Amino acid sequence: MIRKALIGFVAIVWFSAVQAQPAPQNSGADLIVFNAKIFTGNRAQPEATALAVKDGRIYSAGPDEAILALKNPSTKVIDAHSRRVVPGIVDAHIHVLNDLAFNYNVRWDGVPTLRQALTMLREQARRTPEGQWVKVIGGWSPYQFKENRFPTLDELHEAVPNHPAIVQYAYNQAFLNKQAMTALGVGTDRFPKLDGVEIEKDGRGNPTGVVHGYTWLFLALEAMVPQPSFDEQVSSLAYSVHGLNRFGVTSIIDNGGRWPYPDAQARVSVLARDNRLNVRMPFVDLQLGDGGPVNMVDLELEAITKTAPISPGQNLYPALAHGHEYRGAGEVLSGEVHDHENFDRPAVVIEPDTMRRFVEEDVKKLVERRIPFRMHISYNENISPFLDALEKVNETIPLGGLRWSLEHAETISPQNIARVKKLGGGIALDGKMALHADGFIKTYGREKALETPRLRMLVDSGIPLAMTTDAFRAATYNPWVGISWMVTGKSVSGSEALAKDNRLTRAEALRLFTIGGAWFMNAEAEIGAIAPGYLADFAVLDRDYFAVPEDQIKSVSSVLTVMNGKVVFGGQDYRNLSPELPAILPAWSPVKYFGSYYGEK
């Protein structure tokens, strides 16, 4: 009896003490957004009008009254003013670290007329210091211009008379003024001698300044022009990420480039150290070597096991979930079997036995070590032998559980879609056809273009699938241009580029840029939706994507972008919430004067 009384007394004292404790200071939400039209991407709760964030994750989503009840004195409350809110955009294939000279370039992304584009060159030429170039490096298409054409060389010479100038169209061709031709040694032994290079010549046999080629040519040319300093590269990274945030992008996968692991990561670490890495940035590594033929897979294994040991999934910035984690090898695993993506030319078809040998000898090494890989293949003729060999590898070393993917796969056949699915792979498409479909039509015909890629079939197959930009050179980094093309079937010129039965609904198209991309991050359980427990990444849009006329979809942008529960971009009436960017480097940067996308300045 005494023992029971003692236990009861202790329980009463304990309960009274707990009741007397002050309420935890961190109870309630950190951030609430209300009065919104929220597309959650969560099939169990498709819509809501408010959301709450706690510790960088979605705490709850629902009606205004219920969510506002989670407010405490320190909660930041944002009125969305009935705007559309969507999950943060995931771009699962982009090349941010390949463009560490971002601030050196005039961006023609979204510029509506060639006349305006040339005016930008003319203005930039006046402020560019001696010894530097005036450059436009990708992200645009002649078909976006009202004039529907390329600039002429005379127009280029008139716009930039006193500096070397290069205007590069995707990885297809470049326009050089006289100073640039001299600096690069066009027509001499100094100019890169690579397969597929064509130098246009006039009636006297002299180079005109128009150069055609493939990826390797343009990477070589970029290495021959003035290079940014380390601090300028860090600044370029900060401003390119800011440009992505402007469109609601909160996660990307960097898909390799000129600066390999671990060199490129030093730039990212500066932003992470200063708490300015405003996008989740897992990376896939590409080892090009120092020139000449190399075994890229062997170089990759050397880099991650000896040079700077790292494991798949390891996060170099663990303070941010999926901040900068290693996601494997690719997208180019061998220069010998790289089929490029120049739609102005016929498909580059790799000798099948060469492709099979590469998979059986080199890709096999990655499978054995359980290293995820992503393989650039644009054309079905090359996908078939790749899968032939991968199926053979799978017989002895099962792929099960290993995340691998085909990148681009524009002309993949129904049979090969089924084979990829059976092997457990994914496909990362891209929106290049939105910009370059008119060129594709000239090369392959409209009938082929209308089924390129097989969007409807791919979505219906249930295969892990993402739409990406493949920016900043092959296409624009604005995901809404690609979303517009998927929904309307129209390229930037307004021409029909997808058959009606090959288009997607607005919800389907958005999912390919949200939850679809999350699979490639191995994060589909916490990224790509606005649902309790998911990471708090979302965007408040400047117009209602689900209600605006189709011709406005490509013009959608964000007025408030939140990543990890933190505002990383604010525009219009949320401008005062936007974090301040450091002064841009160099001071003469075109981005300083024109912005990173048309209409930003």
C-alpha positions as CSV (number, residue, x, y, z in Angstrom):
1,M,0.0,0.0,0.0
2,I,2.8,2.4,1.0
3,R,4.6,1.5,-2.2
4,K,1.5,2.3,-4.3
5,A,1.1,5.6,-2.5
6,L,4.7,6.5,-3.1
7,I,4.5,5.7,-6.8
8,G,1.3,7.8,-7.1
9,F,3.0,10.7,-5.3
10,V,6.0,10.6,-7.6
11,A,3.7,10.5,-10.7
12,I,1.8,13.6,-9.4
13,V,5.0,15.5,-8.8
14,W,6.4,14.6,-12.2
15,F,3.2,15.6,-14.0
16,S,3.0,18.9,-12.1
17,A,6.6,19.6,-13.0
18,V,6.0,19.0,-16.7
19,Q,2.9,21.2,-16.6
20,A,4.9,23.9,-15.0
21,Q,7.5,23.8,-17.8
22,P,7.3,26.8,-20.2
23,A,6.2,25.9,-23.7
24,P,9.1,25.0,-26.1
25,Q,10.3,28.1,-27.9
26,N,10.4,26.3,-31.2
27,S,6.8,25.0,-31.3
28,G,4.8,26.0,-34.3
29,A,5.8,26.8,-37.8
30,D,8.9,28.7,-39.0
31,L,7.2,29.8,-42.2
32,I,3.6,29.9,-43.4
33,V,2.4,30.7,-46.9
34,F,-1.4,31.2,-47.1
35,N,-4.1,32.5,-49.5
36,A,-2.5,30.4,-52.3
37,K,-3.6,27.9,-55.0
38,I,-1.2,25.1,-54.2
39,F,-0.6,22.3,-56.6
40,T,1.0,19.8,-54.2
41,G,2.1,17.1,-56.5
42,N,0.8,14.8,-53.8
43,R,-1.9,12.5,-55.2
44,A,-3.3,11.9,-51.7
45,Q,-3.9,15.7,-51.3
46,P,-3.7,17.3,-54.7
47,E,-4.6,20.8,-53.6
48,A,-4.3,23.2,-50.6
49,T,-4.5,26.9,-49.9
50,A,-1.7,27.1,-47.3
51,L,1.4,25.4,-46.2
52,A,3.6,25.4,-43.1
53,V,7.4,24.9,-42.9
54,K,9.3,23.6,-39.9
55,D,13.1,22.9,-39.8
56,G,13.4,23.1,-43.6
57,R,10.6,20.6,-44.3
58,I,6.9,20.8,-45.1
59,Y,5.1,20.6,-41.7
60,S,1.6,20.6,-43.0
61,A,-0.5,21.6,-46.0
62,G,-4.2,22.4,-46.0
63,P,-6.8,25.1,-45.6
64,D,-5.8,28.6,-44.4
65,E,-7.5,28.4,-41.1
66,A,-5.9,25.1,-40.1
67,I,-2.4,26.2,-41.2
68,L,-2.5,29.7,-39.7
69,A,-3.3,28.0,-36.4
70,L,0.3,26.7,-36.4
71,K,1.6,30.3,-36.2
72,N,3.7,31.5,-33.2
73,P,5.2,34.9,-32.5
74,S,8.3,34.1,-34.5
75,T,6.6,32.6,-37.6
76,K,7.2,34.3,-40.9
77,V,3.8,34.6,-42.6
78,I,3.5,35.3,-46.4
79,D,0.3,36.1,-48.2
80,A,0.4,34.6,-51.7
81,H,-2.4,36.8,-52.8
82,S,-4.2,33.9,-54.6
83,R,-1.1,33.1,-56.6
84,R,-0.3,29.6,-57.9
85,V,2.3,27.6,-55.8
86,V,4.1,24.6,-57.2
87,P,6.8,22.2,-55.9
88,G,10.4,23.4,-56.6
89,I,11.5,22.7,-60.1
90,V,14.1,19.8,-60.4
91,D,16.4,20.1,-63.4
92,A,18.0,16.6,-63.4
93,H,20.4,17.3,-66.3
94,I,22.2,20.7,-66.5
95,H,25.8,21.9,-66.8
96,V,26.2,24.7,-64.3
97,L,29.9,23.7,-63.5
98,N,30.7,23.7,-67.2
99,D,29.8,27.4,-67.4
100,L,32.0,28.9,-64.8
101,A,32.5,31.8,-67.2
102,F,28.7,32.5,-67.1
103,N,29.4,36.1,-66.1
104,Y,31.5,36.6,-69.3
105,N,28.6,35.8,-71.6
106,V,25.8,37.8,-73.2
107,R,22.7,35.7,-72.7
108,W,20.3,35.7,-75.6
109,D,17.9,33.3,-73.8
110,G,14.4,34.6,-74.4
111,V,15.3,37.6,-76.5
112,P,12.4,38.0,-79.0
113,T,14.2,39.7,-81.9
114,L,17.6,39.5,-83.6
115,R,17.6,43.3,-83.7
116,Q,17.5,43.4,-79.9
117,A,20.1,40.6,-79.6
118,L,22.6,42.6,-81.9
119,T,21.9,45.7,-79.9
120,M,23.0,43.9,-76.7
121,L,26.3,42.9,-78.5
122,R,26.8,46.5,-79.6
123,E,26.4,47.8,-76.1
124,Q,28.5,45.1,-74.5
125,A,31.3,45.8,-77.0
126,R,31.6,49.4,-75.7
127,R,32.1,48.3,-72.1
128,T,34.3,45.2,-72.6
129,P,37.9,45.9,-71.7
130,E,40.8,45.4,-74.1
131,G,42.0,41.8,-74.1
132,Q,38.5,40.4,-73.4
133,W,36.0,38.9,-75.8
134,V,32.4,39.6,-76.5
135,K,30.7,36.2,-76.3
136,V,27.3,34.6,-76.8
137,I,27.6,30.9,-75.8
138,G,24.4,28.9,-76.3
139,G,21.0,29.1,-74.7
140,W,19.3,30.6,-77.8
141,S,17.9,29.6,-81.2
142,P,17.5,31.6,-84.4
143,Y,13.9,30.3,-84.4
144,Q,13.0,32.3,-81.3
145,F,13.6,35.6,-83.2
146,K,10.9,37.4,-85.0
147,E,13.3,37.5,-87.9
148,N,13.6,33.7,-87.8
149,R,17.3,33.6,-88.8
150,F,20.9,33.7,-87.7
151,P,22.9,36.9,-87.6
152,T,25.0,37.6,-90.6
153,L,28.8,38.1,-90.4
154,D,28.4,41.7,-91.5
155,E,26.0,42.3,-88.6
156,L,28.5,40.7,-86.2
157,H,31.4,42.8,-87.5
158,E,29.3,46.0,-87.2
159,A,28.1,45.2,-83.7
160,V,31.6,44.3,-82.4
161,P,34.3,46.1,-84.5
162,N,37.1,46.2,-81.9
163,H,37.1,43.0,-79.9
164,P,37.2,39.3,-80.8
165,A,33.6,38.1,-80.9
166,I,32.0,34.6,-81.0
167,V,28.3,33.8,-81.2
168,Q,27.8,30.1,-80.6
169,Y,24.6,28.3,-81.5
170,A,24.2,25.2,-79.3
171,Y,27.0,22.7,-80.1
172,N,26.2,23.1,-83.8
173,Q,28.0,26.2,-85.2
174,A,29.8,29.4,-84.3
175,F,30.0,32.8,-85.9
176,L,33.4,34.6,-85.6
177,N,34.4,38.1,-86.4
178,K,37.8,38.8,-87.9
179,Q,39.6,39.4,-84.6
180,A,38.3,36.1,-83.3
181,M,39.4,34.2,-86.4
182,T,42.9,35.6,-86.0
183,A,43.0,34.8,-82.3
184,L,41.8,31.2,-82.8
185,G,43.9,30.6,-85.9
186,V,41.1,29.7,-88.2
187,G,42.6,28.3,-91.4
188,T,45.9,27.6,-89.7
189,D,47.4,24.7,-87.8
190,R,46.5,26.3,-84.5
191,F,42.8,25.7,-85.1
192,P,41.5,22.4,-83.5
193,K,41.6,19.5,-86.0
194,L,38.7,17.4,-84.9
195,D,36.3,15.1,-86.7
196,G,33.3,16.8,-88.2
197,V,34.7,20.3,-88.2
198,E,33.7,22.3,-91.3
199,I,35.0,25.8,-92.0
200,E,32.9,27.8,-94.4
201,K,34.9,29.5,-97.2
202,D,34.2,32.3,-99.7
203,G,34.7,32.1,-103.4
204,R,38.4,32.7,-103.0
205,G,38.8,29.9,-100.6
206,N,39.2,32.1,-97.5
207,P,37.4,31.3,-94.2
208,T,34.3,33.4,-93.8
209,G,34.0,33.1,-90.0
210,V,31.2,30.4,-89.8
211,V,32.4,27.2,-88.3
212,H,30.4,23.9,-88.0
213,G,31.2,21.1,-85.7
214,Y,30.3,18.9,-82.7
215,T,30.7,19.2,-78.9
216,W,34.5,18.7,-78.8
217,L,35.2,21.6,-81.1
218,F,33.3,24.1,-79.0
219,L,34.8,22.9,-75.8
220,A,38.2,23.3,-77.4
221,L,37.4,26.8,-78.5
222,E,36.2,27.8,-75.1
223,A,39.6,26.8,-73.7
224,M,41.3,29.1,-76.1
225,V,39.7,32.3,-75.0
226,P,40.4,34.4,-71.9
227,Q,39.5,32.5,-68.7
228,P,37.8,33.8,-65.6
229,S,39.7,33.9,-62.3
230,F,38.8,31.7,-59.4
231,D,36.8,34.5,-57.8
232,E,35.0,35.2,-61.1
233,Q,34.1,31.6,-61.4
234,V,32.6,31.6,-57.9
235,S,30.6,34.8,-58.9
236,S,29.5,33.1,-62.1
237,L,28.2,30.2,-60.1
238,A,26.3,32.4,-57.7
239,Y,24.6,34.4,-60.5
240,S,23.8,31.3,-62.6
241,V,22.1,29.8,-59.5
242,H,20.2,33.1,-59.0
243,G,19.0,32.8,-62.6
244,L,17.7,29.3,-61.9
245,N,16.0,30.4,-58.7
246,R,14.2,33.1,-60.8
247,F,12.3,30.3,-62.6
248,G,11.5,28.3,-59.4
249,V,14.4,25.9,-59.7
250,T,15.4,24.5,-56.3
251,S,17.3,21.3,-57.2
252,I,19.6,20.4,-60.1
253,I,22.0,17.6,-61.0
254,D,25.1,19.0,-62.6
255,N,26.0,16.6,-65.4
256,G,29.7,17.1,-65.9
257,G,31.9,19.4,-68.0
258,R,35.3,20.9,-68.4
259,W,36.1,21.1,-64.7
260,P,36.1,17.5,-63.3
261,Y,35.9,16.3,-59.7
262,P,37.4,17.4,-57.4
263,D,38.5,20.7,-59.0
264,A,35.0,22.0,-59.8
265,Q,33.8,21.3,-56.2
266,A,36.2,24.0,-54.8
267,R,33.9,26.7,-56.3
268,V,30.8,25.1,-54.8
269,S,32.4,24.9,-51.4
270,V,32.9,28.7,-51.3
271,L,29.2,29.2,-51.8
272,A,28.4,26.5,-49.2
273,R,30.8,28.0,-46.7
274,D,29.1,31.4,-47.1
275,N,25.6,29.9,-46.8
276,R,24.9,31.0,-50.4
277,L,24.4,27.6,-52.1
278,N,20.8,28.4,-53.0
279,V,20.1,25.2,-54.9
280,R,20.5,21.5,-54.1
281,M,23.3,20.5,-56.4
282,P,24.1,16.7,-56.6
283,F,26.6,16.1,-59.4
284,V,27.6,13.5,-61.9
285,D,31.3,13.5,-62.8
286,L,32.9,13.6,-66.2
287,Q,36.6,13.1,-66.6
288,L,37.8,14.4,-70.0
289,G,41.5,14.1,-69.3
290,D,44.2,16.5,-70.5
291,G,43.6,16.1,-74.2
292,G,43.8,13.1,-76.6
293,P,42.2,9.7,-76.3
294,V,41.6,8.6,-72.7
295,N,39.6,5.9,-70.9
296,M,37.1,8.1,-69.1
297,V,35.8,5.3,-66.8
298,D,39.3,4.5,-65.6
299,L,39.9,8.2,-64.9
300,E,36.7,8.4,-63.0
301,L,37.6,5.4,-60.8
302,E,41.1,7.0,-60.2
303,A,39.5,10.3,-59.2
304,I,37.0,8.8,-56.7
305,T,39.2,6.1,-55.2
306,K,42.6,7.7,-55.1
307,T,42.6,11.4,-55.9
308,A,39.8,12.4,-53.6
309,P,38.0,9.3,-52.3
310,I,34.2,9.6,-52.3
311,S,31.3,7.2,-52.3
312,P,28.0,7.4,-54.3
313,G,25.5,9.4,-52.3
314,Q,28.2,11.1,-50.2
315,N,27.3,14.7,-49.5
316,L,30.1,17.2,-49.6
317,Y,27.8,19.8,-48.0
318,P,25.9,17.8,-45.4
319,A,24.4,20.9,-43.8
320,L,22.0,20.9,-46.8
321,A,20.1,17.7,-47.7
322,H,21.3,16.6,-51.2
323,G,23.4,19.7,-51.1
324,H,26.4,18.6,-53.2
325,E,26.4,14.8,-53.3
326,Y,28.2,12.5,-55.7
327,R,25.6,10.7,-57.9
328,G,28.0,8.7,-60.1
329,A,29.7,8.8,-63.5
330,G,28.6,10.4,-66.8
331,E,27.0,11.7,-68.9
332,V,29.9,11.1,-71.3
333,L,31.6,7.8,-70.4
334,S,33.7,7.5,-73.6
335,G,34.5,10.0,-76.3
336,E,34.6,7.1,-78.8
337,V,30.9,6.4,-78.5
338,H,29.6,9.9,-78.0
339,D,26.8,10.6,-80.6
340,H,26.4,14.3,-79.8
341,E,23.0,16.0,-80.6
342,N,23.4,18.3,-83.6
343,F,20.0,18.2,-85.2
344,D,21.3,20.3,-88.2
345,R,23.2,17.1,-89.3
346,P,22.3,13.5,-89.8
347,A,22.5,11.2,-86.7
348,V,26.0,10.2,-85.6
349,V,25.7,6.4,-85.6
350,I,28.4,4.5,-83.6
351,E,29.7,1.2,-85.0
352,P,27.6,-1.4,-83.0
353,D,30.5,-3.6,-82.0
354,T,32.4,-0.6,-80.7
355,M,29.4,0.3,-78.5
356,R,29.0,-3.3,-77.3
357,R,32.7,-3.6,-76.5
358,F,32.7,-0.3,-74.5
359,V,29.8,-1.5,-72.3
360,E,31.2,-5.0,-71.8
361,E,34.7,-3.6,-70.9
362,D,34.1,-0.2,-69.3
363,V,30.5,0.2,-68.1
364,K,30.9,-3.2,-66.5
365,K,33.5,-1.7,-64.2
366,L,31.0,0.7,-62.9
367,V,28.3,-2.0,-62.4
368,E,30.8,-4.2,-60.5
369,R,31.5,-1.3,-58.1
370,R,27.8,-0.2,-57.8
371,I,28.6,3.2,-59.1
372,P,25.5,4.9,-60.7
373,F,26.0,6.0,-64.3
374,R,24.3,8.2,-66.9
375,M,25.0,7.6,-70.5
376,H,24.5,10.2,-73.3
377,I,22.8,8.6,-76.2
378,S,20.6,10.6,-78.5
379,Y,19.7,8.2,-81.3
380,N,17.9,4.8,-81.2
381,E,20.5,3.3,-83.6
382,N,23.0,3.6,-80.7
383,I,20.7,2.8,-77.9
384,S,20.1,-0.8,-79.3
385,P,23.7,-2.0,-79.2
386,F,24.2,-0.3,-75.8
387,L,21.2,-2.2,-74.4
388,D,22.4,-5.5,-76.1
389,A,25.6,-5.3,-74.1
390,L,24.1,-4.1,-70.9
391,E,21.6,-7.0,-70.9
392,K,24.6,-9.3,-71.3
393,V,26.4,-7.6,-68.3
394,N,23.2,-7.9,-66.3
395,E,23.2,-11.7,-66.8
396,T,26.3,-12.1,-64.6
397,I,26.3,-8.8,-62.6
398,P,22.7,-7.9,-61.9
399,L,21.9,-4.2,-62.2
400,G,19.0,-4.5,-59.7
401,G,19.0,-1.5,-57.4
402,L,21.7,0.4,-59.3
403,R,20.4,3.8,-60.6
404,W,21.4,4.3,-64.2
405,S,19.9,6.2,-67.1
406,L,20.0,7.1,-70.7
407,E,20.4,10.9,-71.3
408,H,18.4,12.6,-74.1
409,A,17.3,9.4,-76.0
410,E,15.3,11.6,-78.5
411,T,14.6,8.9,-81.0
412,I,14.2,5.8,-78.7
413,S,11.9,3.1,-80.0
414,P,9.0,1.5,-78.1
415,Q,11.0,-1.7,-77.9
416,N,14.0,0.0,-76.3
417,I,11.7,1.8,-73.8
418,A,10.6,-1.6,-72.6
419,R,14.1,-2.9,-72.4
420,V,15.3,0.1,-70.3
421,K,12.3,-0.4,-68.0
422,K,13.1,-4.1,-67.6
423,L,16.7,-3.3,-66.7
424,G,15.5,-0.8,-64.0
425,G,16.9,2.3,-65.8
426,G,15.6,5.8,-66.1
427,I,15.5,8.2,-69.0
428,A,16.4,11.9,-68.7
429,L,14.8,13.7,-71.7
430,D,15.5,17.3,-72.5
431,G,13.7,20.3,-74.0
432,K,16.1,21.0,-76.9
433,M,13.4,20.3,-79.4
434,A,11.5,23.3,-78.0
435,L,14.4,25.5,-79.4
436,H,15.7,23.4,-82.2
437,A,12.8,21.5,-83.7
438,D,12.8,23.6,-86.8
439,G,16.3,22.4,-87.5
440,F,15.4,18.8,-86.8
441,I,12.4,19.1,-89.2
442,K,14.8,20.3,-92.0
443,T,17.1,17.3,-91.4
444,Y,14.6,14.5,-90.7
445,G,11.2,15.8,-91.7
446,R,8.1,17.0,-89.7
447,E,6.6,13.5,-89.4
448,K,9.7,12.3,-87.5
449,A,9.7,15.5,-85.4
450,L,6.1,15.0,-84.3
451,E,7.1,11.8,-82.5
452,T,10.4,13.0,-81.1
453,P,10.6,12.1,-78.3
454,R,7.7,9.7,-77.7
455,L,6.5,11.7,-74.7
456,R,3.1,10.1,-74.4
457,M,4.4,6.5,-74.6
458,L,7.3,7.3,-72.2
459,V,5.0,8.8,-69.6
460,D,2.5,5.9,-69.9
461,S,5.2,3.3,-69.7
462,G,5.8,4.1,-66.0
463,I,9.6,4.2,-66.5
464,P,11.5,6.6,-64.2
465,L,11.4,9.7,-66.4
466,A,12.4,13.4,-66.2
467,M,12.4,16.4,-68.5
468,T,15.5,18.5,-68.2
469,T,17.0,21.6,-69.9
470,D,20.6,20.4,-70.7
471,A,21.5,24.1,-70.3
472,F,23.5,26.4,-70.6
473,R,24.8,25.8,-74.1
474,A,22.7,23.2,-75.8
475,A,19.5,24.9,-74.8
476,T,18.1,27.6,-72.5
477,Y,18.0,27.0,-68.7
478,N,14.4,28.2,-68.5
479,P,12.4,25.0,-67.8
480,W,9.1,26.7,-68.7
481,V,10.1,26.8,-72.4
482,G,10.3,23.0,-72.3
483,I,7.1,22.7,-70.4
484,S,5.3,24.9,-72.9
485,W,6.5,22.7,-75.8
486,M,5.3,19.5,-74.0
487,V,1.9,21.0,-73.4
488,T,1.3,23.0,-76.6
489,G,3.3,20.9,-79.0
490,K,4.9,24.1,-80.4
491,S,8.5,25.1,-80.7
492,V,9.7,28.6,-80.0
493,S,9.0,29.6,-83.6
494,G,5.4,28.7,-83.1
495,S,5.6,25.7,-85.5
496,E,4.0,22.4,-84.7
497,A,6.7,20.1,-83.2
498,L,4.7,17.4,-81.3
499,A,1.7,15.5,-82.6
500,K,-1.5,16.1,-80.6
501,D,-1.5,12.6,-79.3
502,N,2.1,13.0,-78.2
503,R,1.6,16.0,-75.9
504,L,1.1,16.0,-72.1
505,T,-1.4,17.6,-69.7
506,R,-0.1,20.6,-67.7
507,A,0.1,18.4,-64.6
508,E,2.0,15.7,-66.4
509,A,4.5,18.1,-67.8
510,L,5.1,19.7,-64.4
511,R,5.6,16.4,-62.8
512,L,8.5,15.6,-65.2
513,F,10.2,18.7,-63.8
514,T,9.5,17.9,-60.2
515,I,8.9,14.4,-58.8
516,G,10.3,12.9,-62.1
517,G,13.7,14.6,-61.6
518,A,13.8,13.6,-57.9
519,W,14.3,9.9,-58.9
520,F,17.6,10.8,-60.4
521,M,18.6,12.3,-57.1
522,N,17.5,9.2,-55.3
523,A,15.2,11.5,-53.4
524,E,11.7,10.9,-54.7
525,A,10.5,10.2,-51.1
526,E,11.4,13.8,-50.0
527,I,11.6,16.1,-53.1
528,G,9.1,16.9,-55.8
529,A,6.0,17.4,-53.8
530,I,4.5,19.7,-51.2
531,A,3.6,17.1,-48.6
532,P,4.3,16.6,-44.9
533,G,7.9,15.5,-44.3
534,Y,9.1,16.6,-47.8
535,L,11.9,19.1,-48.1
536,A,10.4,22.7,-48.1
537,D,11.2,23.6,-51.8
538,F,8.5,25.5,-53.7
539,A,7.8,28.4,-55.9
540,V,5.1,31.1,-56.0
541,L,4.5,31.8,-59.6
542,D,3.9,35.2,-61.3
543,R,0.8,33.7,-63.1
544,D,-1.4,30.6,-62.8
545,Y,0.3,28.0,-64.8
546,F,-2.8,25.8,-64.8
547,A,-5.1,28.6,-66.0
548,V,-3.2,31.0,-68.3
549,P,-3.6,30.7,-72.1
550,E,-1.1,28.2,-73.6
551,D,0.9,30.9,-75.3
552,Q,1.8,32.3,-71.9
553,I,3.3,29.1,-70.4
554,K,6.8,29.8,-71.7
555,S,6.7,33.2,-69.9
556,V,6.0,31.8,-66.4
557,S,8.5,32.7,-63.8
558,S,8.7,32.8,-60.0
559,V,8.0,35.7,-57.7
560,L,9.1,33.8,-54.6
561,T,11.3,30.8,-54.5
562,V,11.9,28.9,-51.3
563,M,14.5,26.2,-50.9
564,N,15.0,24.3,-47.6
565,G,12.5,26.6,-46.0
566,K,14.6,29.7,-46.9
567,V,13.7,32.4,-49.4
568,V,16.3,32.3,-52.2
569,F,14.6,34.5,-54.7
570,G,12.0,37.3,-54.4
571,G,10.5,39.5,-57.1
572,Q,7.7,42.0,-57.5
573,D,6.1,42.5,-54.1
574,Y,8.4,39.9,-52.5
575,R,11.6,41.7,-53.7
576,N,12.5,42.8,-50.1
577,L,12.6,39.1,-49.0
578,S,15.2,38.2,-51.6
579,P,18.7,37.6,-50.3
580,E,21.2,40.2,-51.5
581,L,23.7,39.0,-54.1
582,P,27.4,39.9,-53.8
583,A,28.8,42.4,-56.3
584,I,29.1,40.7,-59.6
585,L,32.6,39.9,-61.0
586,P,33.9,41.1,-63.3
587,A,32.5,44.6,-63.1
588,W,32.0,44.7,-66.8
589,S,30.0,41.5,-66.9
590,P,27.1,41.4,-69.4
591,V,25.0,39.8,-66.7
592,K,25.3,42.9,-64.6
593,Y,23.7,45.0,-67.4
594,F,21.3,42.6,-69.1
595,G,20.6,40.1,-66.5
596,S,20.8,36.3,-67.1
597,Y,17.5,36.1,-69.0
598,Y,15.6,38.5,-71.2
599,G,13.4,40.9,-69.2
600,E,15.3,40.5,-65.9
601,K,16.8,44.0,-66.1
